[in-house]
Amino acid sequence: MSIRVTVWGENVHEQKNKVVAEVYPLTMHGTIAASLNKSEGITASTVTLQDVEHGLTAEKLAATDVLIWWGHAAHGDVDDKVVERVCEAVWGGMGIIFLHSAHFAKPFKRLMGAPCNLSWREAGERERLWVTSRQHPIAAGLPDHFELEYEEMYGEPFGVPEPLETVFISWFAGGEVFRSGLTYKRGAGNIFYFRPGHETYPTYHDGNVQRVISNAVRWAYNPNVRIANPGDAPNTPVDKALEPITERGPRLHHDGEAGYR
């Protein structure tokens, strides 16, 4: 059975920026999906911001094992109802991968509960990514480090919660460093943030970057049945307790007055 991946693309830069269109004639999301479809055991499709419900209907999310998210210029245009639907799916067990500027995407900030801010510089400088967790599945098949000749700089401090694992750290030619590959778990869902991917540079054509993303898909995949309504907090009545108990202590009557049993 293939891991079903949905690649969500903002699809704004590809339409407005000639450089981006030339670097990614298949679009960024299309390039990522095409690479994943060459990986054994993965089937990838794409949706965009411009699709109805941004392509992330309840039916589409139910049929998605791992969602990949790239956004930058239009974070605010993402409907809050869709954001909540995505987060519910993650809490229920859907894996999700956030790429580059998706650190400011609404779903990422909602799942992190943090500002997710950082410093940045767009100067086409060299980025060297170091593997900091050699045995981690996301780093499988990679050298100890690899380089991207042209990238946008992101610098620390990165305003996110402490991750479960830091898989990569980036160094930039200007001297900054950045935690560029972070894992989290929210509910039953696995989350990976991966830093590289500025739209005007050919990052998603790079073989090492493609390997990281395909490895991350396999890591994020949860084979268990999705938890329905993960945000529910159902009451367990006294007569359903595992052991016989008698209700006692203070309790509000229906009229709001306190009483005892």
C-alpha positions as CSV (number, residue, x, y, z in Angstrom):
1,M,0.0,0.0,0.0
2,S,1.4,3.4,-1.0
3,I,1.7,6.3,1.4
4,R,-0.7,8.9,0.1
5,V,0.9,12.3,0.1
6,T,-0.8,15.6,-0.7
7,V,1.5,18.5,-1.6
8,W,-0.1,21.8,-0.8
9,G,1.3,24.8,-2.7
10,E,0.4,28.4,-2.3
11,N,0.9,28.8,-6.0
12,V,1.3,32.6,-5.9
13,H,4.9,33.1,-6.8
14,E,4.7,30.7,-9.8
15,Q,2.0,32.9,-11.3
16,K,3.5,36.3,-10.5
17,N,7.3,35.9,-10.7
18,K,8.9,35.0,-14.0
19,V,12.0,33.7,-12.3
20,V,10.1,31.3,-10.2
21,A,8.2,30.1,-13.2
22,E,11.4,29.4,-15.1
23,V,13.1,27.7,-12.1
24,Y,10.0,25.5,-11.5
25,P,8.1,25.0,-14.8
26,L,6.1,22.3,-13.0
27,T,5.5,24.7,-10.1
28,M,7.2,24.1,-6.7
29,H,4.4,21.8,-5.5
30,G,4.4,20.0,-8.8
31,T,8.2,19.5,-8.6
32,I,8.0,18.1,-5.1
33,A,5.2,15.7,-6.1
34,A,7.0,14.5,-9.2
35,S,10.0,13.7,-7.1
36,L,8.0,11.8,-4.5
37,N,6.2,9.8,-7.2
38,K,9.6,8.4,-8.2
39,S,10.0,7.1,-4.7
40,E,8.9,3.5,-4.0
41,G,5.8,3.2,-1.9
42,I,4.7,6.9,-2.2
43,T,1.9,8.3,-4.3
44,A,1.7,12.1,-4.3
45,S,-0.9,14.6,-5.6
46,T,-1.1,18.4,-5.4
47,V,-3.6,21.0,-4.3
48,T,-3.3,24.8,-4.1
49,L,-4.6,27.8,-2.3
50,Q,-6.8,28.7,-5.3
51,D,-8.7,25.4,-5.2
52,V,-12.1,25.2,-3.5
53,E,-11.5,25.0,0.3
54,H,-7.8,25.3,-0.7
55,G,-8.1,21.7,-1.9
56,L,-8.2,20.5,1.6
57,T,-11.7,19.2,1.9
58,A,-12.6,16.8,4.7
59,E,-12.6,14.0,2.0
60,K,-9.2,15.0,0.7
61,L,-7.7,15.0,4.2
62,A,-9.3,11.7,5.0
63,A,-7.5,10.3,2.0
64,T,-4.1,11.9,2.9
65,D,-1.5,10.1,5.0
66,V,1.0,12.9,4.9
67,L,0.4,16.5,4.0
68,I,3.3,18.7,2.8
69,W,2.8,22.5,3.1
70,W,4.7,25.3,1.3
71,G,3.4,28.9,1.8
72,H,4.9,32.4,1.9
73,A,3.1,35.3,0.3
74,A,-0.5,34.5,1.3
75,H,-0.5,33.0,4.8
76,G,-3.4,35.3,5.7
77,D,-5.6,34.1,2.8
78,V,-5.9,30.6,4.2
79,D,-9.3,30.1,5.7
80,D,-9.4,29.5,9.4
81,K,-11.9,26.7,9.0
82,V,-9.5,24.9,6.8
83,V,-6.7,25.5,9.3
84,E,-8.7,23.9,12.0
85,R,-9.6,21.0,9.8
86,V,-5.9,20.4,9.0
87,C,-5.0,20.6,12.7
88,E,-7.8,18.1,13.6
89,A,-6.4,15.7,11.0
90,V,-2.9,16.0,12.5
91,W,-4.2,15.4,16.0
92,G,-6.0,12.4,14.7
93,G,-2.8,10.9,13.1
94,M,-2.1,12.5,9.8
95,G,1.6,13.4,9.3
96,I,2.5,16.9,8.2
97,I,5.7,18.4,6.8
98,F,6.2,22.2,6.7
99,L,8.7,23.6,4.3
100,H,10.7,26.9,4.4
101,S,8.4,29.9,4.9
102,A,5.6,27.7,6.1
103,H,7.1,28.4,9.6
104,F,4.6,31.3,9.4
105,A,1.8,29.3,8.0
106,K,-1.4,29.3,10.1
107,P,-1.5,25.5,10.7
108,F,2.2,25.5,11.8
109,K,1.7,28.4,14.3
110,R,-1.5,26.8,15.5
111,L,0.2,23.5,16.2
112,M,3.3,25.1,17.7
113,G,1.4,27.6,19.9
114,A,4.3,30.0,19.4
115,P,5.2,33.0,17.3
116,C,7.6,30.9,15.1
117,N,9.6,34.1,14.3
118,L,13.2,34.3,13.0
119,S,15.7,36.6,11.3
120,W,16.3,36.3,7.5
121,R,18.3,37.7,4.6
122,E,17.8,37.1,0.9
123,A,21.2,37.3,-0.7
124,G,21.6,34.0,-2.6
125,E,24.3,32.8,-0.1
126,R,25.6,29.3,0.4
127,E,23.9,27.1,3.0
128,R,25.6,24.1,4.5
129,L,23.3,21.6,6.2
130,W,24.8,19.4,8.9
131,V,23.2,16.2,10.0
132,T,23.0,16.3,13.8
133,S,21.2,13.0,14.3
134,R,23.1,10.5,12.1
135,Q,20.8,7.5,12.8
136,H,17.6,9.4,12.4
137,P,15.3,7.9,9.6
138,I,15.0,11.4,8.0
139,A,18.8,11.5,7.5
140,A,19.0,8.0,6.0
141,G,21.3,7.9,3.0
142,L,22.7,11.4,3.4
143,P,26.3,12.4,3.9
144,D,27.3,14.2,7.2
145,H,26.6,17.5,5.4
146,F,25.5,18.8,2.1
147,E,25.4,22.3,0.5
148,L,23.0,24.4,-1.4
149,E,24.9,27.1,-3.4
150,Y,22.0,29.6,-3.4
151,E,19.5,30.0,-0.5
152,E,17.8,32.5,1.7
153,M,19.3,32.8,5.2
154,Y,17.2,32.1,8.3
155,G,18.9,32.9,11.6
156,E,18.4,32.0,15.2
157,P,16.7,32.5,17.6
158,F,13.8,30.5,16.1
159,G,10.6,31.1,18.1
160,V,9.3,27.6,18.3
161,P,8.9,25.1,21.2
162,E,11.8,22.8,21.9
163,P,11.6,20.0,19.4
164,L,11.6,16.3,20.0
165,E,14.7,16.0,17.8
166,T,16.9,18.3,15.8
167,V,17.9,16.5,12.6
168,F,19.7,19.3,10.8
169,I,21.5,22.5,11.6
170,S,22.3,25.0,8.8
171,W,25.3,27.3,8.5
172,F,25.2,30.2,6.1
173,A,28.0,32.1,4.3
174,G,27.1,35.2,6.3
175,G,27.9,33.4,9.5
176,E,24.4,32.6,10.9
177,V,23.2,29.2,12.0
178,F,19.7,27.8,12.2
179,R,18.0,24.6,13.4
180,S,16.7,23.6,10.0
181,G,15.2,20.2,10.6
182,L,12.9,19.8,13.6
183,T,10.5,17.0,14.6
184,Y,7.4,17.3,16.8
185,K,4.4,15.2,17.8
186,R,1.0,16.7,18.3
187,G,-1.7,14.3,19.3
188,A,-1.2,11.2,17.2
189,G,0.4,13.2,14.3
190,N,4.1,13.5,13.5
191,I,5.4,16.9,12.3
192,F,8.6,17.8,10.5
193,Y,9.8,21.3,9.7
194,F,12.5,21.6,7.0
195,R,14.0,25.0,6.3
196,P,15.4,25.1,2.7
197,G,13.2,26.1,-0.2
198,H,13.2,29.8,-1.2
199,E,11.1,30.1,-4.4
200,T,13.7,31.8,-6.7
201,Y,16.4,29.1,-6.1
202,P,16.3,25.5,-7.5
203,T,16.3,23.9,-4.0
204,Y,13.6,21.3,-4.7
205,H,15.6,20.0,-7.7
206,D,18.5,19.1,-5.4
207,G,18.8,15.3,-4.8
208,N,19.7,15.6,-1.1
209,V,16.7,17.8,-0.5
210,Q,14.4,15.4,-2.4
211,R,15.8,12.6,-0.2
212,V,15.1,14.5,3.0
213,I,11.5,15.0,1.9
214,S,10.9,11.4,0.9
215,N,12.5,10.2,4.1
216,A,10.4,12.6,6.1
217,V,7.2,11.3,4.4
218,R,8.0,7.8,5.6
219,W,8.9,9.0,9.1
220,A,5.7,11.1,9.4
221,Y,3.4,8.3,8.2
222,N,1.2,6.8,10.9
223,P,-0.2,3.5,9.7
224,N,-2.8,3.4,12.5
225,V,-6.5,4.2,11.9
226,R,-7.1,7.9,12.2
227,I,-8.6,9.0,15.5
228,A,-12.1,10.5,14.8
229,N,-12.9,13.7,16.6
230,P,-9.6,13.9,18.5
231,G,-10.6,17.2,20.2
232,D,-13.6,15.6,22.0
233,A,-13.5,15.2,25.7
234,P,-16.3,12.7,26.5
235,N,-17.8,12.2,30.0
236,T,-17.5,8.7,31.4
237,P,-20.5,8.1,33.6
238,V,-20.3,6.5,37.0
239,D,-22.0,3.3,35.7
240,K,-19.3,3.0,33.0
241,A,-16.3,3.1,35.4
242,L,-14.0,0.1,35.2
243,E,-14.4,-0.5,38.9
244,P,-17.6,-0.1,40.9
245,I,-17.8,3.3,42.5
246,T,-20.3,5.5,44.3
247,E,-20.6,9.1,43.4
248,R,-19.8,11.4,46.3
249,G,-18.4,14.9,47.2
250,P,-19.6,18.4,46.2
251,R,-21.7,18.6,43.0
252,L,-23.7,21.3,41.4
253,H,-27.4,20.6,41.1
254,H,-29.2,21.5,37.8
255,D,-30.3,24.7,39.5
256,G,-26.7,25.7,40.1
257,E,-26.7,25.2,43.9
258,A,-24.0,23.1,45.4
259,G,-24.9,19.9,47.2
260,Y,-23.4,16.6,48.4
261,R,-24.1,12.9,47.7
